[in-house]
């Protein structure tokens, strides 16, 4: 790649970075005592980019591994590489994932009128495996958490919400991902549960669901059969808020 092409690529990443900063200024705050200070001066960013690009090439990585700014974007996420100053005054970079929706996604713990909890069997591409988990998904632009929660229930269980209770925010990975998602408890009408997932849900990797007593759900947690962080978080929040049955054992 020519020097001109590299410069063009860097300028594009930084232009997108500045546009993101204008839309989401809270993501670029430098609070008092911050362990990693984001460098927003263009000259400092260029200096860090040059140093990190040289280090990347020396390590057998592409020169673009030192680019500062929005280095990847799609409809769901953008990948941001910030120039930062660490607590020991070293300069370097820190990578983070920023969801496209500023309102975050939603995860919903479905509960039937008789107290049973519903889990989906969902195939996940990231680890190429099946998981028992609750409905969840990305927020659409302009959609709040409640809207996302209701939509995900319709899409993944094919059932409308009778009542929706906000449980709290969930930070899925504070070491990598910016922003929070939102957890809810949904009370549903068991009579409206279909025999199996709708065709659209199957295309998304959902091949079945099960309605479990709360004791059976606790047993799955205790026996490590549930590893999905959203499911565990929603369950913990609902238990702590007294919305589920206490363990009688």
Protein Blocks (a to p, Z undefined) as FASTA:
>chain_A
ZZklmmmmmmmmmmmmmmmmmmmmmlmcccehiabdcdfbfklmmmmmmmmmmmmmmnop
afklmpgcjfbdcfkbccdddddddfkopacdddddddfblnbpaddddddfkopacddd
dddfklopacdddddddddehiafklmmmmmmmmmnopacfbdcdfbdcdfblmlpgcjd
ddddddddfklpcfbdcfklmmnopabdcdddfklmmmmmmnopafbfklmmmmmmmmmn
opaccdfZZ
